[in-house]
Amino acid sequence: MGELSSLTTCVPHSPDQPLTFKQNLTPRSLHARPRAVLFCRLATGRLAAWRWGSLCGSRMGKKQKKEVEASPKDAFNSLIIESKNVQTVVLMLDSPEDEILLKACEAIYKFAEKGDENKMALLALGAVPKLAKLISHDDKQIHMYATMGFGVMATNSEVRKSMRQLDFLPSIIACLAPDDDVVVHELATLCLSSMSIDFTSKVEIYEKGGLGPLIQLLSSPDPDVQKNSIECISNLVKDYMCRVALNKMNGIFPVLNLLNSEYPVIQQLALQTLITISNDAGSRKTLFQNEGHESLLQVLDSPELSDLHADALHVLANCLEEAQNITIIRESGALEKFLLFVATSSFPEAQRHATNAITRSARNSETRNIFHQEGLEKALVILLGINNDAVKIAACEAVSVMCSSESSKETFRTEEAIVQIVPLLTSDNVEMREAAALALANLTTANSSNASAVFDAEGVEPLVKLLTEPVDGIVVNAAATITNLALQEPIRASIQNCGAMTAIVEPLKSTNTLVQSKAALLVASLACDINGRTELRNVGGLEPLVELLHSNNDEVRRNACWAVLVCGKDEPTTAELCKLGALEILQEVNQSSSHKNNFSDAAVKRLLDHNAALKYSLTGYLSFNDIITDGFYDPGWIKPGMKVLPLEELSNQEVNQHRPILLINAKRADGHQMAGLSAEEKLTETPSAASNRFPSSKAYSKDKPSSKGRSRGKKEEEKVKEEQPQSKIEEEERNKPWECPYDVLFDAYLSEITRNILPLLSIREQIVALATFVSEKMGGPIHKEKLHEFNWELHIADLKFELKSNIIPIGKIQKGVYYHRALLFKALADRIGISCSLVRGEYNRAWNEVMLVDQPTQDVIGLFIPPTKYIVDLMHQVGNLMRTDSPDAAHYESYSSCKHTTCKCCKQLSWYLDHFENK
């Protein structure tokens, strides 16, 4: 950029003396040094040699000697005043005499141009408003010097503040008229250029009509006028209204013409103006209509204009945001040249601006396709290798946008862009890490080959480390990338080995909804196997995951439900999720029409699939695939939203009048195996675990035979216990960990049905035999009319009192009705492989459904016959199989279906339900 050689100012003290100016514009052709040295801001001034002859004589000709005439007697004799006090000169600005005004304006101009201190002194003395009035003076000389003084003083920021309070802009703008002197043009444009720095003045200059005259002066033969005018316009177009107005006034073409100027500073200001106006779509269109891209490419083709290349690239890049402009450039063959300039330019700032503009433009699918055809991917790969962080960041962002095209994803992989991006993940630059992670996230989306390339480039470990970054953008992009990689099982194992589950805990606790969403999605992708779920459970990741189910953000809540759905594939994780309240939260979500989603409903079902007891309590239904295992308990119907207490907490409750909890458990707590023993041997055994968790152990074992087969060690153990103080024994009992009560009778039932029912060849026979077995163990068949005589309620109450507990093992029940028998039938059927369901009805009704294939008739032999669903009668006609669509099945299922108005059994059941069972 050019240096500006200063010339000494010699301001005349009379109109006879010629004017010379402070500095000149040095043409590009006169410089032997690099152009970068020449670029600096112009101050006021003119080329002395350029104007010397024109000003001498033409504007201020020499005075002709005149004969001295005697003054009239009533006239005041002339008085020559010489003052060295600036305050006196300021006072002279109020003089009615033109000659004094001229001398005063001249002196003030000289004084003001010496420095900012003088300008401040003049401001304090009130010279600014006085000069403002003289700008529109009729005398040309006074008008000129007042404008010169005003223009010089406007270069000071404090003076400009004072000027904004004056209504002087119309007078200054009037000085831009074509018939005014070129010197006036220069100083008036200088004043406007200085004032246009401030936003409020920008608007005022535009509203006062200053933009049009400034555009006209861009074609002035005077380079200083051109410089001041383009500088003022460059400031004005930073306001949107001025940009639009410049386009409507056809001001873009004169600005483009200034690129041919021989003065570097003018060219630079013209490019700065074009950069600003090219941000407007209408201006970009006009720019190309005036073949502006040709002028810009000529600048890029000129090595001697290398200092303008950066701004020229910036303008062209802005223009590329218009798909139509890209087509024009492509048809002219200039797009390839432009991309080459972007990739090989020696100006990183220009490359950054151009790449950013390419990124904005590539968001259009049509433009993105053109870029791909012209090989933009190769240019971006080159930029990724440049030793400049800003350029690399811009290139990563461009890669991210171009990845919307599948063909571009493939090209980036073949051009080894991934190999260059992965090392950027460990950069010290925060923005670099974020941009690199974003690029990899988009590169690997729905592209397994790119995911494998990231893995091969050893990108897993740095990506996992980015999950612990404090910057949300980095965490979001890293989580998205890892989620894409985790779709491949070998890579997922590597991710887990790098500690991804531990690293994701903190993002799950984030307050940023986007981070929460991506973190939950990552959990869903990593928890696909038992190792991932176990690690997540061990590092405490389930608790923050459950908290996300409360989120008001739809995406966060949906992804959290998805993660819970995936995590609920094994029983330990399901149990932990339910303990943390996930099931209750999901039920609340499903009850809200605005919060419910497909994953929330599926998550509830998944959690219940691994907890048959919970599923039966909440839904009242166990399907053919739901298996009742040891530890199953039925606390009765639980309303949605209510928490189901674990069995240990229920065992600590005092005996109450509510419905008892039925327990299924054939597993001993001490681990003693009884699988090989017969039913009689199991009953002969007196396991301590069978009764030690009930308050009264004697009551539970009083009906069992004495144990003769105890080992010597057990006898010695009991002897030691007897010798210990009673208080110590009770304390040990209290501190003992809770154990699920062992049901020896149910275990004996299993041995019996395994020996007698399992060998039967027909499924139908097995079902009927099992129904008979269950009925016999629970009081036998009962006629509907005599159900009220079956005192099962008293029997249940006796058991609760005997066991001192609300928990009753199913094997202890000798008198049971519908729901007791149906539960026992399901528990036994599941152990010997008979598929059946368990359905809870109203009024303590429950029944079992089985699927059987009916015997084919002669007409359908050889054809596939779908199985038919039957209900098994366990109460009345034991073993009877009723089709589910039959009236008998409806009567069996529903108490309300009974049509006997005087039925004693129905009246007794109704009273019992009102006063005991349903409380």
Buried (B, 14 or more C-beta within 10 A) or exposed (E): BBEBEEBEBEBBEEBEBBBBBBBBBBBBEEBEEEBEEBBEEBEBBBBBEBBBEEBBEEBBEEEEEEEEEEEEEEEEEEEEEEEEEBBEBBBBBEEEEEBBBBBBBBBBBBBBBEEBEBBBBBBEBBBBEBBBBBBBBEBEBBBBBBBBBBBBBBBBEEBBEBBBEEEBBEBBBBBBEEEBBBBBBBBBBBBBBBBBBBEEBBBBBBEBEBBBBBBBBBEBEBBBBBBBBBBBBBBBBBBEBBBBBBBEBEBBBBBBBBBEBEBBBBBBBBBBBBBBBBBBEEBBBBBBEBBBBEBBBEBBEEEEBBBBBBBBBBBBBBBBBBBEBBBBBBEEEBBEBBBBBBBEBEBBBBBBBBBBBBBBBBEBEEBBBBBBEBBBBBBBBBBBEBEBBBBBBBBBBBBBBBBBBEEBBBBBBEBEBBBBBBBBBEBEBEBBBBBBBBBBBBBBBEBEEBBBBBBEBEBBBBBBBBBBBEEBBBBBBBBBBBBBBBBBEEBBBBBBEBBBBBBBBBBBBBEBBBBBBBBBBBBBBBBBBEBBBBBBBEBEBBBBBBBBBBBEBEBBBBBBBBBBBBBBBBEEBBBBBBEBBBBBBBBBBBEEEEBBBEBBBBBBEBBBBBBBBBBBBBBBBBBBEBBBBBBBBBBBBBEEEEEBBBBEEBBEEEBEEBBBBBBBBBBBBEEEEBEEBEBEEBBBBBBBBBBBBBEBBEBBBEEBEEBEEEEEEEEEEEEEEEEEEEEEEEEEEEEEEEBBBBBBBBBBBBBBBBEEBBEBEEBBEBBBBBBBBBBEBBBEBBEBEEBBEBEBBEBBBEBBEBBBBBBBBBBBBEBBBBBBBBBBBBBBBBBBEBBBBBBBBBBBBBBBBBBBEEEEEEEEEEEEEEEBBBBBBBBBBBBBBBBBEEEBBBBBBEBEEEEEEEBEBBEBBEEBBEEBBBE
